[in-house]
């Protein structure tokens, strides 16, 4: 038999492996919804490529176990992609709304658990429910391979076609709300994302939102077309009983291209393109961002350095890779440098930085320090510790002893002190001793110059 569409195999493989272009940035972000979309799109494209290789020119039952597994995975991928887009749109709406003040680690874990249940648990549930409306084992269509077999009935509509459409409509509703929040806060939207402690940037936010809306519009169109085509070529049958629906369950229906009408062939070809087109839409939104371009540069540099043993050209200042390296630059630790190198002594500094040696302090003494004022306990008791000496205005002070005052003789010359200049400041008295005055002590009197003169005269 001649292949009518030999391009199916390379297109499916190119679509599958092109997903690796967008994988690194989403893997670093640990976004479960986008990672699950990559996983399911990769699985579906590999299944389409292998089926086109095996059944490109035949309809023989070659690998029945492969068909049993691949048909269930195709059913799961039909639910997983709308569920992943719904989770992405819910997250975008929560981040952009005023309800999200701050995203904590617990909130992120709960969101990851919810997305895992929606993107993997929900498809598993509908893969199991498909057995309810599975009339026989599977179908084999030439050039397209194994396809799920469905008993066309009312339960089949609510199990196979309606849930993906509901998920797609819900995703479009949340995407519209997220777009509304962005339009309201478009001026301060970047600051709002920073305040919510989200890993999203404005560029990634817009790409996720537009990708989800495009995917859901495309998914709704394909699902509606598939449902319309199914009811145009097959009559709706009643689901009577389990035994009636699953009678002759091990049957495998085979459809060669020679016996298919041109309308049916075009319909199969259009439905086959649903998965590769969804893959190219996803890659188009995420494979040409700034982070993806940085990853390409690092990968190209690794290939030149490791495989071809060539050093890549040095990046000029201002490029994205250089800016990234500058952001990651770390200064050496001051603590480690001080531990490794001992402190520099002062003697090693240049002469201009030499610290001058201060002069040696000396005790200052004056002639007046030798004068004795006798017992000052009486003075302390009368005037208190704040008593200060007030110098006379004359330049000559004559001191007389108590004996000379009693005898009325003139004071001796040895008791006369001459001052060249009168004191300008009061001389404070030494601190006075505390305690009671003895009973036999004499009161302290200061000699007066006038009294000494009268006594001498």
Rosetta blueprint (number, residue, H / E / L):
1 X L
2 X L
3 X L
4 X L
5 X L
6 X L
7 X H
8 X H
9 X H
10 X H
11 X H
12 X H
13 X H
14 X H
15 X H
16 X H
17 X H
18 X H
19 X L
20 X H
21 X H
22 X H
23 X H
24 X H
25 X H
26 X H
27 X H
28 X H
29 X H
30 X L
31 X L
32 X H
33 X H
34 X H
35 X H
36 X H
37 X H
38 X H
39 X H
40 X H
41 X H
42 X H
43 X H
44 X H
45 X H
46 X H
47 X H
48 X H
49 X H
50 X H
51 X H
52 X H
53 X H
54 X H
55 X L
56 X L
57 X L
58 X L
59 X L
60 X L
61 X L
62 X L
63 X L
64 X H
65 X H
66 X H
67 X H
68 X H
69 X H
70 X H
71 X H
72 X H
73 X H
74 X H
75 X H
76 X H
77 X H
78 X H
79 X H
80 X H
81 X H
82 X H
83 X H
84 X H
85 X H
86 X H
87 X H
88 X H
89 X H
90 X H
91 X H
92 X H
93 X H
94 X H
95 X H
96 X H
97 X L
98 X L
99 X L
100 X L
101 X L
102 X L
103 X L
104 X L
105 X H
106 X H
107 X H
108 X H
109 X H
110 X H
111 X H
112 X H
113 X H
114 X H
115 X H
116 X H
117 X H
118 X H
119 X H
120 X H
121 X H
122 X H
123 X H
124 X H
125 X H
126 X H
127 X H
128 X H
129 X H
130 X H
131 X H
132 X H
133 X H
134 X L
135 X L
136 X L
137 X L
138 X E
139 X E
140 X E
141 X E
142 X L
143 X L
144 X L
145 X E
146 X E
147 X E
148 X L
149 X L
150 X L
151 X L
152 X L
153 X L
154 X H
155 X H
156 X H
157 X H
158 X H
159 X H
160 X H
161 X H
162 X H
163 X H
164 X H
165 X H
166 X H
167 X H
168 X H
169 X H
170 X H
171 X H
172 X H
173 X H
174 X H
175 X H
176 X H
177 X H
178 X H
179 X H
180 X H
181 X H
182 X H
183 X H
184 X H
185 X L
186 X L
187 X L
188 X L
189 X H
190 X H
191 X H
192 X H
193 X H
194 X H
195 X H
196 X L
197 X L
198 X L
199 X L
200 X L
201 X L
202 X H
203 X H
204 X H
205 X H
206 X H
207 X H
208 X H
209 X H
210 X H
211 X H
212 X H
213 X H
214 X H
215 X H
216 X H
217 X H
218 X H
219 X H
220 X H
221 X H
222 X H
223 X H
224 X H
225 X H
226 X H
227 X H
228 X H
229 X H
230 X H
231 X H
232 X H
233 X H
234 X L
235 X L
236 X L
237 X L
238 X L
239 X L
240 X L
241 X L
242 X H
243 X H
244 X H
245 X H
246 X L
247 X L
248 X L
249 X L
250 X L
251 X L
252 X E
253 X E
254 X E
255 X E
256 X L
257 X H
258 X H
259 X H
260 X L
261 X L
262 X H
263 X H
264 X H
265 X H
266 X H
267 X H
268 X H
269 X H
270 X H
271 X H
272 X H
273 X H
274 X H
275 X H
276 X H
277 X H
278 X H
279 X H
280 X H
281 X H
282 X H
283 X H
284 X H
285 X H
286 X H
287 X L
288 X L
289 X L
290 X H
291 X H
292 X H
293 X H
294 X H
295 X H
296 X H
297 X H
298 X H
299 X H
300 X H
301 X H
302 X H
303 X H
304 X H
305 X H
306 X H
307 X H
308 X L
309 X L
310 X L
311 X L
312 X L
313 X L
314 X L
315 X L
316 X L
317 X L
318 X L
319 X L
320 X H
321 X H
322 X H
323 X H
324 X H
325 X H
326 X H
327 X H
328 X L
329 X L
330 X L
331 X L
332 X L
333 X L
334 X H
335 X H
336 X H
337 X H
338 X H
339 X H
340 X H
341 X L
342 X L
343 X L
344 X L
345 X L
346 X H
347 X H
348 X H
349 X L
350 X L
351 X H
352 X H
353 X H
354 X L
355 X L
356 X L
357 X L
358 X L
359 X L
360 X L
361 X L
362 X L
363 X L
364 X L
365 X L
366 X L
367 X H
368 X H
369 X H
370 X H
371 X L
372 X L
373 X L
374 X L
375 X L
376 X L
377 X H
378 X H
379 X H
380 X H
381 X H
382 X H
383 X H
384 X L
385 X L
386 X L
387 X L
388 X E
389 X E
390 X L
391 X L
392 X L
393 X L
394 X L
395 X L
396 X E
397 X E
398 X E
399 X L
400 X L
401 X L
402 X H
403 X H
404 X H
405 X H
406 X H
407 X H
408 X L
409 X L
410 X L
411 X L
412 X L
413 X H
414 X H
415 X H
416 X E
417 X E
418 X E
419 X L
420 X L
421 X L
422 X L
423 X L
424 X L
425 X L
426 X L
427 X E
428 X E
429 X L
430 X L
431 X L
432 X L
433 X L
434 X L
435 X L
436 X L
437 X L
438 X L
439 X L
440 X L
441 X L
442 X L
443 X L
444 X L
445 X L
446 X L
447 X L
448 X L
449 X H
450 X H
451 X H
452 X H
453 X H
454 X H
455 X H
456 X H
457 X L
